[in-house]
């Protein structure tokens, strides 16, 4: 069997203990010995370092020969309801091969799993496990169909002993490692929240991206959960479920992981959870919030090496997350793109960089994390999905479009955009952030890029549209897709407004105080944050504009659409106006009026009253006003509550921000 000569980063090591020693304890930068080893003849076997119980080996392999080139095909008739090939091509994506054995300590007779990342061929590769009692066959295989490619293979329990797992592609061994199955020994580390056993490099980053993708696999934009730990307690989706064999993810467990982040915390919670499971370093900086003319600045760095507040490892982790929640806020993700101590770094706007796990920081404090790409087909537009969290701990899947992803670089605090976590290495025995100069395409990491700095919003959205939909869109399908997204956004608002209505009905005569400053209306805590909707309604207005503006986009940017040769853009615009009215009348939302009756509103009706949503965010107003009921209508006649006159005047002074579709600096 022929070895893959490009896998030298793995096979050049004589033992896994050498791998751990050189990279975890001494220095975070490959020493001269490592660079020399890369040129040596590949070794054929490995020995397992007993103290490193997570079996993890990595190889950065460039597979440019396996990739197709985006935009080569000009035959539109060849496009069927299958994925457009540019998602396979992915801008010369260089796959990273990594292996992970689950759980951390496989027990004799206990089932275990092998998680692998790699190139496109990984999905059809052979996974071989050999041991003292012969070879083992996979019971079940699950594969990820997007970048980075991943697969999970389940194996039945085996006796104690030393085993070897190998990935073979086209009769070539691309990566292998040895691991032990042995009786577990209970260990309780004292001192830090968790012990750092290795650092972040291209393989662990690939596994992190694969984990995020697998965690939210098959979920669409209608998916939501009451908390983040509800997601990680899904054993079918979370391949790190109970990885530490502590019952840490058991929903019925007495001591289990609890995670209820808001939007800024959510990416840090996911990153911390993954790092804790694999013994990786984790940290965050305490930041200020900045102001116009000054980006948020970084201060104290808090890491997993912080002394644990609890002796139980799960309780210690939960306690640490509360510390993270207190330290991370909306400004953390908007530090300067070249701040040497930033927890995030900006990435290029290309398909191979915007991987699951990449974070989007909007200009006004909201944060989302990418989780899934659904490729464009000949019949439907592509979709880019993300996950966000709300102040009440709710976690939900959201799609990329103007209604959810706000982008603006003018008149905002900090520098927004797509960013990745800075990999943390260990140098001279202490954790360090990887310098920007080391984050290059050849490093195996997502490259550091200032492409988004000062980028115009129109350029940003146009760039993202081309990534999500590399082929011209069917105009009617695109319009229907936007209507569907708007409808989903309205459905979420139904729940938010109903929650505030229910709260105030339980508190008759209560008036929720309105923040004093204009910025405070958009960024305030307490009851106002819980029950008002200024940020949601601003996004909703932008979403309405996107739907209403699509027919005109066909005229202004006809190259983005697949327009029949016998139809002019102006003719198509008129046809789409008719489609908008028809399709908008077919979907609706229902809210409960003050008198308990149901009020049905179609999307078409809501679009006609969009101006009312510039003044519909105050929870002290009755629910009919919150939904823009016209004056003198039967719908508004049942309204029994109105915000105080002083608050109404304040809302009028703020309205210009909604009219401009801009958010005051926060």
C-alpha positions in Angstrom: 0.0 0.0 0.0 1.5 3.3 -1.1 2.0 6.1 1.5 0.8 9.6 0.7 4.0 11.6 0.5 2.2 14.8 1.4 1.3 13.5 4.8 4.7 14.2 6.2 3.5 16.5 9.0 2.0 13.5 10.6 4.3 10.6 9.6 7.5 12.6 10.2 7.0 12.3 14.0 8.5 9.3 15.7 6.0 9.3 18.4 2.9 11.1 19.7 4.8 11.9 22.9 7.3 13.9 20.8 4.4 15.7 19.2 2.9 16.6 22.6 6.2 17.6 24.1 7.4 19.8 21.3 4.2 21.6 20.8 2.3 21.7 24.1 4.9 22.3 26.7 8.0 24.0 25.2 7.0 26.4 22.4 4.0 27.2 20.3 6.0 27.8 17.2 7.5 24.8 15.3 11.1 24.5 16.4 14.0 23.7 14.0 13.8 20.0 14.9 10.3 20.0 13.6 11.2 21.6 10.3 13.9 19.1 9.8 11.6 16.2 10.7 9.2 17.3 7.9 12.0 16.4 5.4 12.7 13.0 6.8 11.4 9.7 5.4 7.9 9.1 6.8 7.8 6.7 9.7 5.5 3.7 9.6 4.3 3.5 13.2 3.5 5.5 16.2 3.7 5.1 20.0 1.1 6.5 22.3 2.0 8.9 25.0 0.0 7.6 28.0 -0.7 11.0 29.4 -2.3 12.2 26.1 -5.5 10.3 26.1 -7.2 12.1 23.3 -5.9 10.6 20.1 -5.4 13.4 17.7 -3.1 13.7 14.6 -3.1 16.3 11.9 -1.9 16.7 8.4 -2.3 19.8 6.1 -2.7 18.4 2.6 -3.2 20.6 -0.4 -5.6 18.9 -2.8 -5.8 21.4 -5.6 -5.9 18.7 -8.1 -9.2 17.5 -6.7 -10.9 20.9 -7.1 -13.0 22.3 -9.8 -12.8 25.9 -10.8 -15.7 28.2 -10.0 -17.6 29.7 -12.9 -16.1 27.5 -15.7 -19.4 26.1 -16.9 -21.4 28.4 -19.2 -24.1 25.8 -20.1 -27.1 26.8 -18.0 -29.0 23.7 -19.3 -26.5 21.6 -17.4 -27.6 23.0 -14.1 -30.1 20.6 -12.4 -31.4 20.4 -8.9 -28.0 19.5 -7.6 -25.4 21.5 -5.8 -23.6 24.1 -7.9 -20.0 23.0 -8.3 -18.3 26.0 -6.8 -19.2 24.8 -3.3 -17.0 21.8 -4.1 -14.3 24.0 -5.6 -14.3 26.3 -2.6 -11.6 28.7 -3.8 -8.8 26.2 -3.7 -9.7 24.9 -0.3 -6.7 23.1 1.2 -8.2 20.3 3.4 -6.7 19.4 6.8 -6.6 15.8 7.8 -7.3 15.1 11.5 -8.4 12.1 13.6 -10.1 12.1 16.9 -11.1 9.0 19.0 -14.2 9.4 21.1 -14.7 9.2 24.0 -11.5 10.5 25.5 -10.9 7.2 27.4 -12.5 4.3 25.4 -13.3 1.5 27.8 -13.1 -2.3 27.1 -16.4 -3.4 25.6 -17.6 0.1 25.2 -18.6 1.5 21.8 -16.4 4.2 20.4 -16.2 6.6 17.4 -13.6 7.9 15.0 -14.1 11.5 13.8 -12.0 12.5 10.7 -11.7 15.6 8.7 -10.1 15.9 5.3 -10.7 16.4 1.6 -13.6 15.6 -0.7 -12.4 12.0 -1.0 -12.8 11.5 2.7 -16.4 10.6 2.3 -15.5 7.5 0.3 -12.3 6.6 2.0 -11.6 3.4 3.9 -11.4 3.7 7.7 -9.4 0.7 9.0 -8.9 -0.2 12.6 -6.5 -3.0 13.5 -5.9 -4.4 16.9 -4.7 -7.5 18.9 -7.9 -9.4 17.8 -8.0 -8.5 14.1 -9.5 -5.8 12.1 -12.7 -4.0 13.0 -15.5 -2.7 10.7 -17.5 0.4 11.0 -21.1 -0.1 12.1 -22.3 3.3 10.8 -20.9 6.2 8.9 -22.2 9.8 8.9 -20.6 12.3 6.5 -20.5 16.1 6.3 -21.1 17.3 2.7 -19.5 20.7 3.0 -16.2 22.4 4.0 -14.4 21.1 5.9 -15.4 17.6 4.9 -15.8 15.3 7.9 -17.1 11.8 8.7 -18.0 9.9 11.9 -17.6 6.2 12.1 -19.1 4.1 14.9 -17.5 0.9 16.2 -18.6 -1.8 18.5 -16.8 -2.3 21.8 -13.4 -4.1 21.8 -11.2 -5.7 24.4 -8.4 -3.8 26.1 -5.3 -3.3 24.0 -3.5 -1.1 21.5 -5.2 -0.2 18.3 -4.4 1.6 15.1 -6.8 3.6 12.9 -5.9 4.4 9.3 -7.6 6.4 6.6 -7.0 5.2 3.1 -7.9 7.1 -0.1 -7.3 5.6 -3.5 -5.1 2.9 -2.0 -3.0 5.6 -0.3 -2.6 5.9 3.5 -3.2 9.6 4.3 -3.1 9.5 8.1 -3.0 7.0 10.9 -2.6 6.8 14.7 -2.5 4.4 17.6 -4.8 4.6 20.6 -5.5 2.6 23.7 -8.6 0.9 25.0 -8.1 0.4 28.7 -10.0 0.6 32.0 -10.5 4.2 32.9 -8.8 5.9 35.8 -10.7 8.7 37.5 -8.6 11.8 37.6 -9.4 15.1 39.3 -7.1 17.9 38.5 -6.7 20.6 41.1 -5.6 24.1 40.2 -6.8 25.4 36.8 -10.3 25.2 35.4 -8.9 22.6 33.1 -5.4 21.5 32.2 -4.0 22.6 28.8 -2.8 19.4 27.0 -2.1 20.8 23.5 -2.7 24.0 21.6 -4.7 25.1 18.6 -3.4 24.3 15.2 -4.9 23.5 11.8 -6.1 20.1 12.8 -7.9 21.2 15.9 -9.4 24.1 14.0 -10.7 21.7 11.3 -12.3 19.5 14.0 -13.8 22.6 15.7 -15.4 23.6 12.4 -16.6 20.1 11.8 -18.1 20.0 15.3 -20.1 23.2 14.8 -21.3 21.9 11.4 -22.3 18.5 12.8 -24.0 20.1 15.9 -26.5 22.1 13.8 -26.7 19.6 10.9 -30.1 19.3 9.3 -31.5 22.3 11.2 -33.1 25.1 9.2 -33.9 28.7 10.0 -37.1 27.6 11.9 -35.0 25.8 14.6 -34.6 27.2 18.1 -33.8 26.0 21.6 -34.4 27.3 25.1 -30.7 27.2 25.9 -27.3 26.2 24.3 -27.0 23.2 26.6 -30.2 21.9 25.1 -28.3 21.7 21.8 -25.2 20.0 23.3 -27.4 17.5 25.0 -28.5 16.1 21.7 -26.4 12.9 21.5 -27.2 12.4 17.8 -25.7 15.7 16.8 -23.0 16.4 19.4 -20.1 14.1 18.7 -18.5 15.3 22.0 -21.5 14.2 24.0 -20.1 12.9 27.4 -16.7 12.8 25.8 -15.1 13.2 29.3 -17.2 10.3 30.7 -18.4 12.5 33.5 -22.1 12.4 32.4 -21.5 16.1 31.7 -24.1 16.2 28.9 -26.7 13.9 30.3 -30.0 15.8 30.4 -31.0 13.9 33.5 -27.6 14.2 35.2 -27.3 15.7 38.6 -24.2 17.7 37.6 -24.2 18.7 33.9 -23.1 21.5 31.7 -25.4 24.5 31.8 -25.1 27.1 29.0 -27.4 30.1 28.6 -25.5 32.7 26.7 -26.6 35.9 25.0 -25.4 36.7 21.5 -21.9 38.0 22.5 -21.3 35.0 24.8 -22.5 32.3 22.4 -19.4 32.0 20.2 -17.2 32.0 23.4 -19.3 29.4 25.1 -19.1 27.1 22.0 -15.3 27.6 21.8 -14.8 27.1 25.5 -16.9 23.9 25.5 -14.9 22.4 22.6 -11.6 23.5 24.2 -12.5 22.0 27.6 -13.4 18.6 26.0 -10.1 18.4 24.1 -7.8 20.0 26.7 -7.1 23.0 24.5 -6.3 26.5 25.7 -9.1 29.0 25.9 -9.2 32.7 26.8 -10.9 36.0 26.4 -10.0 39.6 27.0 -11.9 42.0 29.2 -12.7 44.9 26.8 -14.1 48.3 27.1 -17.0 49.3 24.8 -15.2 52.1 23.0 -16.9 55.1 21.5 -17.1 57.0 18.2 -13.6 57.5 17.1 -12.1 54.9 19.4 -12.5 51.1 18.9 -13.2 48.9 21.9 -9.9 48.2 23.6 -8.5 45.0 25.1 -7.5 44.6 28.8 -6.9 41.7 31.1 -6.7 38.2 29.5 -8.5 35.5 31.3 -7.8 31.8 30.4 -8.6 28.3 31.4 -5.5 28.4 33.6 -7.6 30.5 36.0 -7.8 28.7 39.4 -11.0 26.6 39.5 -13.8 27.8 41.8 -15.1 24.3 42.2 -13.4 20.9 42.7 -15.8 19.0 40.5 -14.6 19.5 36.8 -18.2 20.0 35.5 -19.1 22.5 38.2 -15.7 24.3 37.7 -16.5 24.6 34.0 -20.0 26.0 34.6 -18.6 28.5 37.1 -16.0 29.6 34.5 -18.7 30.1 31.9 -20.4 32.6 34.3 -17.1 34.4 34.5 -16.9 34.5 30.7 -20.5 35.8 30.6 -19.5 38.7 32.9 -16.4 39.5 30.9 -17.6 39.3 27.2 -20.0 41.9 25.7 -21.0 43.4 22.4 -17.8 45.3 22.0 -15.6 42.3 22.3 -16.0 41.2 18.7 -15.6 44.8 17.4 -12.0 45.5 18.5 -9.7 46.9 15.9 -8.9 44.5 13.2 -5.2 44.9 13.9 -5.4 44.9 17.7 -2.5 42.6 18.8 -4.6 41.3 21.7 -7.9 40.8 20.0 -9.7 37.5 20.6 -10.9 37.5 17.0 -9.2 38.3 13.7 -10.8 39.3 10.4 -10.9 36.8 7.5 -11.3 37.1 3.7 -14.7 37.0 2.2 -14.3 33.8 0.2 -15.9 30.4 0.5 -12.9 28.6 1.9 -12.6 31.1 4.8 -16.2 31.4 5.9 -16.3 28.0 7.5 -18.6 26.8 10.3 -17.4 28.4 13.5 -16.6 31.8 11.8 -18.2 34.6 13.8 -20.0 37.6 12.4 -19.9 40.8 14.5 -22.4 43.4 13.3 -21.8 47.1 13.8 -24.3 47.5 16.6 -23.4 44.7 19.0 -25.2 41.5 17.7 -23.0 38.4 17.1 -23.7 35.3 15.2 -21.7 32.2 14.4 -21.8 30.4 11.0 -22.9 26.8 11.1 -24.0 25.6 7.7 -23.9 26.2 3.9 -26.8 24.9 1.8 -25.5 25.1 -1.8 -27.4 26.8 -4.6 -29.2 24.5 -7.1 -30.8 25.0 -10.4 -34.1 25.4 -8.7 -33.5 27.3 -5.5 -31.0 29.9 -4.1 -28.2 28.9 -1.8 -28.5 29.5 1.9 -25.9 30.4 4.5 -27.0 29.7 8.1 -25.8 31.0 11.4 -26.7 30.6 15.1 -27.3 33.4 17.5 -28.5 33.7 21.1 -30.8 36.2 22.8 -30.7 37.8 26.3 -33.2 35.2 27.5 -30.8 32.4 26.6 -32.7 31.3 23.5 -30.6 29.9 20.7 -31.8 30.0 17.1 -30.7 29.4 13.5 -30.7 32.4 11.2 -30.0 32.8 7.6 -27.7 35.3 6.0 -29.5 38.2 4.4 -29.9 41.9 5.0 -32.7 41.4 7.5 -30.4 39.5 9.9 -26.8 40.5 9.0 -26.3 44.2 9.4 -23.1 45.6 7.9 -21.9 49.2 8.0 -18.5 50.7 8.5 -19.4 54.4 8.7 -20.4 56.1 11.9 -20.1 53.0 14.0 -18.1 52.0 17.1 -15.4 49.4 16.3 -14.8 47.3 13.3 -17.5 44.8 12.4 -17.4 41.8 10.0 -16.6 38.2 9.7 -13.9 37.0 12.1 -12.4 33.8 13.4 -11.0 33.0 16.8 -7.3 33.7 17.2 -5.7 30.3 17.7 -4.0 30.0 21.1 -0.6 28.4 21.3 1.6 27.6 24.2 5.1 29.2 24.3 7.6 29.0 27.1 4.9 27.3 29.2 2.3 30.0 28.8 -0.6 30.5 26.5 -0.1 33.0 23.7 -2.2 34.3 20.8 -0.9 33.3 17.4 0.5 36.5 15.7 -1.2 37.8 12.7 1.9 37.3 10.6 1.6 33.5 11.1 -2.1 33.4 10.0 -1.5 32.8 6.3 -2.9 30.5 3.7 0.1 28.3 3.8 -0.2 27.9 7.6 -3.3 25.8 7.4 -5.3 28.5 9.2 -7.9 30.8 7.8 -5.8 33.7 6.6 -5.7 37.1 8.3 -7.2 39.7 6.0 -8.2 43.4 6.2 -10.5 43.1 3.2 -13.6 44.1 5.2 -12.0 47.2 6.8 -13.9 50.3 5.6 -15.8 48.2 3.1 -18.9 49.7 1.6 -22.1 48.0 2.6 -23.2 47.4 -1.0 -19.9 45.8 -1.8 -20.1 43.6 1.2 -23.6 42.3 0.4 -22.8 41.9 -3.3 -19.7 39.9 -2.4 -21.6 37.6 -0.1 -24.4 37.2 -2.6 -21.9 35.9 -5.2 -20.5 33.4 -2.6 -23.9 32.1 -1.6 -25.3 32.1 -5.2 -22.4 31.8 -7.7 -24.9 31.3 -10.6 -27.5 33.9 -11.7 -30.7 33.5 -9.7 -34.1 32.6 -11.0 -35.9 35.9 -10.3 -39.1 34.4 -9.1 -37.4 31.8 -6.9 -35.3 34.5 -5.4 -38.3 36.6 -4.6 -40.2 33.7 -3.0 -37.1 32.9 -1.0 -37.0 36.5 0.4 -40.7 36.4 1.2 -40.1 33.1 3.1 -37.3 34.7 5.1 -39.4 37.8 5.9 -42.2 35.5 7.0 -39.9 33.6 9.3 -38.6 36.9 10.8 -42.2 38.0 11.4 -43.0 34.7 13.1 -40.2 35.2 15.6 -41.5 38.7 16.3 -44.9 37.3 17.0 -43.5 35.4 20.0 -41.4 38.4 21.2 -44.4 40.8 21.2 -46.7 38.2 22.7 -44.2 37.7 25.6 -44.2 41.4 26.4 -48.0 41.5 26.2 -48.4 38.6 28.6 -45.9 40.2 31.1 -47.8 43.5 31.2 -51.2 41.8 31.5 -49.8 40.2 34.7 -48.7 43.7 35.9 -51.8 45.9 35.3 -51.0 49.6 35.3 -47.3 49.0 35.0 -45.2 51.3 32.7 -41.8 49.9 31.7 -39.2 52.8 31.9 -37.7 54.0 28.6 -34.0 54.6 28.6 -33.0 58.3 28.6 -30.5 58.4 25.7 -31.2 57.6 22.1 -28.5 54.9 22.1 -30.0 53.4 25.3 -33.2 52.6 23.5 -31.2 50.2 21.3 -28.8 49.0 24.1 -30.3 48.8 27.6 -30.8 46.1 30.1 -33.7 45.1 32.4 -37.3 45.0 31.3 -36.8 47.4 28.4 -34.3 45.0 26.8 -36.5 42.0 27.6 -39.7 43.3 26.1 -39.0 46.1 23.6 -38.0 45.4 20.0 -36.1 48.4 18.4 -33.2 46.3 17.1 -35.5 43.5 15.8 -37.8 46.1 14.2 -34.9 47.9 12.5 -33.8 44.6 11.0 -37.4 43.9 10.1 -37.6 47.2 8.2 -34.4 46.4 6.3 -35.9 43.0 5.5 -39.0 44.6 4.1 -36.9 46.9 1.9 -35.1 43.8 0.6 -38.3 42.1 -0.4 -39.9 45.2 -1.9 -36.7 46.2 -3.7 -36.0 42.9 -5.5 -38.1 43.7 -8.6 -36.0 46.9 -9.0 -32.8 45.0 -8.5 -33.6 43.0 -11.6 -33.4 46.3 -13.5 -30.4 47.8 -11.7 -28.3 44.5 -11.6 -29.7 42.2 -14.4 -26.4 40.2 -14.4 -27.3 38.7 -11.0 -30.4 37.1 -12.4 -31.2 34.4 -15.0 -33.5 36.5 -17.3 -35.1 34.8 -20.3 -33.8 36.2 -23.6 -37.3 37.3 -24.8 -38.0 39.3 -21.6 -36.6 42.7 -20.8 -35.6 43.6 -17.2 -38.4 46.2 -17.1 -41.0 43.6 -18.2 -39.7 41.2 -15.6 -39.9 43.9 -12.9 -43.6 44.2 -13.6 -44.1 40.5 -13.5 -42.3 40.3 -10.2 -44.5 43.0 -8.7 -47.5 40.8 -9.5 -45.8 37.7 -8.0 -44.9 39.7 -4.9 -48.6 40.7 -4.3 -49.8 37.1 -5.0 -47.2 35.3 -2.9 -47.3 37.8 -0.1 -51.1 37.2 0.2 -50.6 33.5 0.6 -48.5 33.6 3.8 -49.5 35.2 7.0 -48.9 35.6 10.7 -51.5 35.5 13.5 -51.4 37.5 16.7 -53.8 37.7 19.7 -55.5 41.1 20.1 -56.2 42.7 23.5 -59.7 41.2 23.6 -58.4 37.7 23.0 -59.4 37.4 19.3 -57.1 36.3 16.6 -55.9 38.8 14.0 -54.5 37.4 10.8 -52.1 39.6 8.8 -50.7 38.6 5.4 -47.2 39.6 4.4 -48.7 41.8 1.8 -50.7 43.7 4.4 -47.7 44.0 6.7 -45.6 45.4 3.8 -48.2 48.1 3.2 -48.0 49.3 6.8 -44.2 49.1 7.1 -43.9 52.8 8.1 -45.8 52.0 11.3 -43.0 49.6 12.4 -40.8 52.7 12.8 -42.8 53.4 16.0 -43.9 49.9 17.0 -41.2 48.8 19.4 -42.5 50.2 22.7 -43.9 47.4 25.0 -46.1 50.0 26.8 -48.2 50.2 23.6 -51.0 47.8 23.1 -50.3 44.8 20.9 -52.5 46.3 18.0 -50.2 49.3 17.9 -47.1 47.0 18.0 -48.5 45.4 14.7 -49.2 48.7 13.0 -53.0 48.7 13.1 -54.3 51.7 11.2 -56.1 54.5 13.0 -59.9 54.1 12.9 -59.7 50.4 11.9 -61.7 47.6 13.7 -58.3 46.0 14.5 -57.1 49.0 16.5 -60.5 49.5 18.2 -59.7 46.7 20.7 -56.4 48.4 21.8 -56.6 49.4 25.5 -53.0 50.6 26.2 -50.9 53.4 25.0 -47.3 54.5 25.9 -47.1 57.7 27.9 -46.9 60.9 25.9 -43.4 61.6 27.1 -42.2 58.3 25.7 -44.1 58.9 22.5 -42.3 62.2 22.0 -39.0 60.5 22.6 -39.8 57.9 20.0 -40.5 60.6 17.5 -37.1 62.0 18.0 -35.5 58.6 17.4 -37.6 57.8 14.4 -35.2 59.3 12.0 -32.8 56.4 12.7 -35.4 53.9 11.6 -36.2 56.0 8.5 -32.6 56.0 7.5 -32.4 52.3 8.3 -29.4 53.1 10.5 -28.6 52.2 14.1 -27.2 54.9 16.5 -23.6 54.1 17.6 -23.7 51.6 20.5 
